[in-house]
């Protein structure tokens, strides 16, 4: 049986069954939509979320603050003396800093506990795949320290390749200019993006047409996977309510690399607020981001 508890953020977009099966704790970031706050105490149906966004609703999000983080961790240390917290990228949210501050305070107050907080430098199912590696290491008997050290050392080997269908969501989030969003939308330009070595979302290319953008994700995977080609035992894909296209990407990956184990799931409301419907993201371990 595992000797430490793994906790992560709702932004990792793992399927609900995965949390239960692997005994994961969760810290909830919030999505605010039409005067309602969704998160720990009130769940937002993912189909309803994307329907409302397509209809013109503009949600907002909020990170975990230090008080909220300490409250969650305080409950967890009642039953667990060792906690590994895998946090949403510090390049995209202040949640990592909040949890780190709370963990430091608790360890000063309780000398018999250990809380390792790891900045995943990841988002969505990239963070999910990072958590999956932690689960594998825990379940194989690795210590909390060895697991945390491995994750920190290899965070930049977790590759994120993604594209969006509507540039206006990136414009609202300050990721592209208004001119780029307008012109790109008019002529069908699709950005190719990734999360860089410090956890920031960065544009690295563009193509014309949706299908070409999806194939380009797999092209970029081929450019980056390198010596990890035989080390990936599962590939993660998240999508902004476009499951058939996610399966198309999975089929392309299988055809090119031979992988046949995938986890495919929706981009959740917190990240979906900023990426929008039609987002497609491909995650794998590789030589470089």
C-alpha positions, 0 to 999 in steps of 0.5 A: 500500500502507498506510503504517501497521499497524492493531491493535485488541482482540478485543472489536471482534468482527469476523469472522475473515476481516476481520482477514486481509483487512485485515491487522489486528493483534489484542490479546486480552482473556481469558475464564475459563470452567470453569477454562480461560482462553481468548484468544490461545493458546486459542480458545473456540467461540462456540456452545459459549460461549453453550450453556454460559452458557445452562446456568448457567455464569458466566464472568469476563474479564480485561483486557490488562495493560501487560506483555502490551501491550508484548510484543505491540507489541514484536513488531509494531515489528520490521516496522512503524514506524508503528502505529495502535492502536484500543482498547476503550472506556476506560469499560469496560476498563483495556486502553486505559491498558495499551496507552497506557503500553506504547506510551509506553515503547516510543517512549521506547526507540525514537526511530524508531517512532510508536504512536498509541493511540486510545480508541474509546469503543466496544464490540463491533462499534461498535469494529469499525465504528470500526476499519473507518473507520480501514481505509478511511482508511489504504487511501485513503492518509491518514497515521497522524496524520490518521487518528488525529486524525479518529477522536478527533474523531468517536468520539462520532459512532459510535452504539451501540443495544442491548438484552438478553434476560436482565437477570440478566447485567447484574445480575451486571455491576453494571449493574442492581439485583437488584430490577430484574432480577427484576421485569423478567424476570417481566414481560418488560421489555427495557432499551434501552441505549447507550454514552455519550460517555465510553464507559460503558454506560448505560440510556436506556429500556425496553419490554415484549416482545422484538420491540418492543425490536428495533424500538426499536433502529431507532427510536433509530437514526432519532432519532440518525442526522441528517446522517449518513443519507447518509454510512453506507456499511455498518451493523454488527449484533452479537448474542448467538447470535440470528442470525435476530433480527439479520437481522430488525433488518437488514431493518428498517434496510433497509426504513426507511433503504435500506441494503443493506450489513451486517456481522453477527456474534456478540458475542464471549465477553469482552463476551458474558460481561456481556451474555448470550445474546440481546443485540442491538446496532446500530451506525452513524454519527450526529449524536449518541450 
